[in-house]
Amino acid sequence: MNTEQSKPLIELSHVTKSFPSMSGNFQALKNVSLKIGKGQLVAVTGKSGSGKSTLLNIIAGIDKPTEGQVAINGIRVDKLSESELATWRGKNIGVVFQFFQLLPTLTVIENIMLPMDFCNRYPKNERRERALVLLEQVNIREQADKLPSALSGGQQQRAAIARALANDPPVIIADEPTGNLDSQTSAAIFELFAALARSEKTVIVVTHEKDFADYFKDVIVIADGAIVNEFVPA
Ligand SMILES: Nc1ncnc2c1ncn2[C@@H]1O[C@H](COP(=O)(O)OP(=O)(O)OP(=O)(O)O)[C@@H](O)[C@H]1O
């Protein structure tokens, strides 16, 4: 799915993922190959159980492929050890979840600064200002010192997106990020992802939303662990 103008930032070659099951091995992904370029905004869609989250987990280095290769930004992710993976993931992958998963006892800005403290990419005395810039980028700077529970669902998801950007990763992955939001708020979140892609982030979003075609030029359709339609023009 790599377009002519972009080099592949993400390349999966013949990836299979098997899980043990009562009746032998179950293949959640079957011989999946794909290329995704820098700054691409990609939707992953398909029925429940088709393998969407497994694909995201493989790209994020959360799961290892049973067979095949995963290369991201020139790094063979499938070859990294668990400790190397944790460091690599912190710098290269920002993750956005359906239920936001902000830490409830930390303020919004503290939630954004936490991954910076883990990763050490930015000096300690610059982290608060960077978090404020990110909150500005997602339009909730004025919520910085509140607890997540004081924010609306859409504002919490904006905070989660700012957190995903904390260490300036090239790749943002989001697993049904609007599954818990109304359609107007969902549209605003999709707009935000589109803006991130315009600023050269590669954004991969698992979504069931029927109207995603307005936002996503590139759509990966998965059925029974295989890509059945990699590119659907809007
Ligand atoms: N850790 C695991 N152990 C065993 N089977 C698993 C595991 N993770 C996923 N599976 C199976 O792999 C298949 C694909 O799961 P996956 O979560 O990737 O689907 P999905 O398309 O994301 O589904 P949904 O839309 O419901 O979230 C399913 O049949 C699931 O039961």
The ligand as a Gaussian input file, in Angstrom:
#p B3LYP/6-31G(d) Opt

LIG

0 1
 N       -3.688000     -14.032000      22.846000
 C       -4.526000     -14.740000      22.070000
 N       -4.672000     -16.072000      22.261000
 C       -5.499000     -16.811000      21.484000
 N       -6.236000     -16.300000      20.473000
 C       -6.136000     -14.977000      20.246000
 C       -5.285000     -14.127000      21.021000
 N       -5.384000     -12.859000      20.556000
 C       -6.276000     -12.908000      19.537000
 N       -6.718000     -14.169000      19.349000
 C       -7.669000     -14.613000      18.332000
 O       -7.229000     -14.120000      17.079000
 C       -8.342000     -13.677000      16.308000
 C       -8.144000     -12.230000      15.918000
 O       -8.247000     -11.427000      17.082000
 P       -8.147000      -9.832000      17.032000
 O       -8.284000      -9.326000      18.436000
 O       -6.911000      -9.469000      16.301000
 O       -9.417000      -9.469000      16.158000
 P      -10.082000      -8.039000      15.889000
 O      -10.340000      -7.992000      14.431000
 O       -9.239000      -6.972000      16.488000
 O      -11.446000      -8.181000      16.671000
 P      -12.358000      -7.061000      17.391000
 O      -12.880000      -6.166000      16.296000
 O      -13.442000      -7.859000      18.034000
 O      -11.481000      -6.336000      18.374000
 C       -9.603000     -13.915000      17.162000
 O      -10.186000     -15.134000      16.772000
 C       -9.052000     -14.004000      18.558000
 O       -9.852000     -14.854000      19.356000

